[in-house]
Structures are given as C-alpha cells and as structure tokens.
Amino acid sequence: MPPRNYEKPDYWTQKAFSEGYPARSVYKLKEMDEKFSLVKKDQRILDLGAAPGSWTVYVLRKLDGTGHITAVDLNPLAKDVKGVNLSFFRVICFLRKSGKQSGKTVPITR
C-alpha cells in the first residue's frame, strides 16, 4: 500500500477543527456514544492515552459541568482543552525488567 499523504487535511479533520476538537478521532467516540449511550452526566471518566484531547473535549461537553474526567498521557493535551471538572496527568513511563526470575517487563513511572 502506498504511503498516505496528509499535507492537506481531509473532510473529517477540517470538520473536527471547525467544531473545536484537536483531532478527527472524536467521531469514533461520538458514533459509539450515540449507539451505546456511554457518556452520561455525573459520571467519573478516565481517559488513558488522552492526547491531543478530542475525546476529552467530547466528554467535557457531554458532562456539561457535572461529573469529572481524568485524562492521562505521555504527551500534553492541546492548549485549548480545559475544564473545571478536568484533571490531566502527564506521565513519563519507563520499562524495566521486574527481576531475574520472572523476565516480565513492567511499566514504572516517575
């Protein structure tokens, strides 16, 4: 398959930007939420791998000032992603061997 050229934003990217979302991935969550009613007011939601923040913005809008969202990522959220009911944690994660006997790789943070 030839490499994709992303020089010009596609329809969904332009739509996301025009609606105030940092990325087009928001429409995946929106479709699932419309089908399964995932996000409800007063919920506490954990968003892992949150950057750049489109899903976080969607959830903040759905919560409408109620509930709370905790977003976690290695990278920062887009600068416009803000909310009184939002906590963001930027986590730096390293992998190391857990011990000579187990040979498992475990994540550690600092």
C-alpha positions as a LaTeX table, in Angstrom:
\begin{tabular}{lrrr}
\hline
Residue & $x$ (\AA) & $y$ (\AA) & $z$ (\AA) \\
\hline
Met1 & 0.00 & 0.00 & 0.00 \\
Pro2 & 1.44 & 3.43 & $-0.89$ \\
Pro3 & 2.16 & 5.86 & 1.94 \\
Arg4 & $-0.63$ & 8.31 & 2.71 \\
Asn5 & $-0.08$ & 12.00 & 2.14 \\
Tyr6 & $-1.52$ & 14.12 & 4.96 \\
Glu7 & $-0.40$ & 17.52 & 3.68 \\
Lys8 & $-3.98$ & 18.70 & 3.13 \\
Pro9 & $-6.43$ & 17.96 & 5.97 \\
Asp10 & $-9.29$ & 15.71 & 4.90 \\
Tyr11 & $-13.00$ & 16.42 & 5.44 \\
Trp12 & $-13.14$ & 14.87 & 8.94 \\
Thr13 & $-10.04$ & 16.71 & 10.14 \\
Gln14 & $-11.41$ & 20.03 & 8.91 \\
Lys15 & $-14.81$ & 19.27 & 10.50 \\
Ala16 & $-13.15$ & 18.42 & 13.83 \\
Phe17 & $-11.11$ & 21.63 & 13.83 \\
Ser18 & $-14.17$ & 23.73 & 12.93 \\
Glu19 & $-16.08$ & 22.19 & 15.86 \\
Gly20 & $-13.23$ & 22.86 & 18.31 \\
Tyr21 & $-11.76$ & 19.34 & 18.53 \\
Pro22 & $-7.97$ & 18.84 & 18.24 \\
Ala23 & $-8.31$ & 15.68 & 16.08 \\
Arg24 & $-10.80$ & 13.79 & 13.96 \\
Ser25 & $-10.77$ & 10.72 & 16.21 \\
Val26 & $-13.63$ & 12.31 & 18.15 \\
Tyr27 & $-16.13$ & 10.97 & 15.61 \\
Lys28 & $-15.29$ & 7.37 & 16.57 \\
Leu29 & $-16.27$ & 8.09 & 20.18 \\
Lys30 & $-19.31$ & 10.11 & 19.11 \\
Glu31 & $-20.58$ & 7.21 & 16.98 \\
Met32 & $-20.11$ & 4.70 & 19.83 \\
Asp33 & $-21.72$ & 7.05 & 22.33 \\
Glu34 & $-24.75$ & 7.60 & 20.11 \\
Lys35 & $-25.19$ & 3.85 & 19.70 \\
Phe36 & $-24.46$ & 2.68 & 23.26 \\
Ser37 & $-25.00$ & 5.80 & 25.46 \\
Leu38 & $-21.54$ & 5.54 & 27.00 \\
Val39 & $-21.21$ & 9.05 & 28.44 \\
Lys40 & $-23.78$ & 10.24 & 30.97 \\
Lys41 & $-23.90$ & 13.30 & 33.23 \\
Asp42 & $-22.35$ & 12.96 & 36.69 \\
Gln43 & $-20.01$ & 10.14 & 35.60 \\
Arg44 & $-16.34$ & 9.92 & 36.55 \\
Ile45 & $-14.36$ & 9.03 & 33.45 \\
Leu46 & $-10.72$ & 8.00 & 32.96 \\
Asp47 & $-9.24$ & 8.84 & 29.54 \\
Leu48 & $-5.98$ & 6.91 & 29.02 \\
Gly49 & $-3.89$ & 7.98 & 26.05 \\
Ala50 & $-5.78$ & 11.27 & 26.02 \\
Ala51 & $-3.58$ & 13.50 & 23.82 \\
Pro52 & $-4.27$ & 15.54 & 21.84 \\
Gly53 & $-7.62$ & 15.70 & 23.65 \\
Ser54 & $-10.52$ & 15.29 & 21.23 \\
Trp55 & $-12.18$ & 12.55 & 23.28 \\
Thr56 & $-11.58$ & 14.60 & 26.43 \\
Val57 & $-13.28$ & 17.64 & 24.88 \\
Tyr58 & $-16.21$ & 15.49 & 23.73 \\
Val59 & $-16.68$ & 14.08 & 27.24 \\
Leu60 & $-16.36$ & 17.52 & 28.85 \\
Arg61 & $-19.13$ & 18.80 & 26.60 \\
Lys62 & $-21.35$ & 15.78 & 27.32 \\
Leu63 & $-20.80$ & 16.09 & 31.09 \\
Asp64 & $-21.79$ & 19.76 & 30.85 \\
Gly65 & $-20.08$ & 20.77 & 34.09 \\
Thr66 & $-21.13$ & 17.66 & 36.03 \\
Gly67 & $-19.04$ & 14.59 & 36.82 \\
His68 & $-15.28$ & 14.54 & 36.34 \\
Ile69 & $-12.78$ & 13.41 & 33.71 \\
Thr70 & $-9.22$ & 12.39 & 34.47 \\
Ala71 & $-7.01$ & 12.40 & 31.38 \\
Val72 & $-3.59$ & 10.72 & 31.28 \\
Asp73 & $-0.97$ & 10.72 & 28.51 \\
Leu74 & 2.74 & 10.85 & 27.77 \\
Asn75 & 2.14 & 13.97 & 25.68 \\
Pro76 & 0.39 & 17.20 & 26.66 \\
Leu77 & $-3.19$ & 17.95 & 25.71 \\
Ala78 & $-3.89$ & 20.64 & 23.13 \\
Lys79 & $-3.76$ & 24.07 & 24.76 \\
Asp80 & $-7.50$ & 24.69 & 24.37 \\
Val81 & $-8.52$ & 21.55 & 26.29 \\
Lys82 & $-9.70$ & 22.93 & 29.63 \\
Gly83 & $-12.48$ & 22.36 & 32.11 \\
Val84 & $-13.23$ & 22.84 & 35.79 \\
Asn85 & $-14.07$ & 19.14 & 36.01 \\
Leu86 & $-10.86$ & 18.02 & 34.23 \\
Ser87 & $-7.67$ & 16.68 & 35.80 \\
Phe88 & $-4.72$ & 15.98 & 33.49 \\
Phe89 & $-1.66$ & 13.93 & 34.37 \\
Arg90 & 1.34 & 13.81 & 32.08 \\
Val91 & 3.06 & 10.53 & 32.87 \\
Ile92 & 6.58 & 9.62 & 31.86 \\
Cys93 & 6.83 & 5.86 & 31.68 \\
Phe94 & 9.91 & 3.68 & 31.57 \\
Leu95 & 10.05 & $-0.07$ & 31.10 \\
Arg96 & 12.44 & $-2.24$ & 33.05 \\
Lys97 & 12.82 & $-5.90$ & 33.84 \\
Ser98 & 10.95 & $-6.79$ & 37.04 \\
Gly99 & 13.50 & $-9.36$ & 38.15 \\
Lys100 & 15.89 & $-12.06$ & 37.01 \\
Gln101 & 13.46 & $-14.88$ & 37.70 \\
Ser102 & 10.25 & $-13.57$ & 36.13 \\
Gly103 & 11.61 & $-11.96$ & 32.98 \\
Lys104 & 8.44 & $-9.82$ & 32.76 \\
Thr105 & 8.55 & $-6.21$ & 31.64 \\
Val106 & 6.63 & $-3.85$ & 33.92 \\
Pro107 & 5.86 & $-0.15$ & 33.49 \\
Ile108 & 7.16 & 2.25 & 36.10 \\
Thr109 & 6.55 & 5.97 & 36.33 \\
Arg110 & 8.45 & 8.82 & 37.87 \\
\hline
\end{tabular}
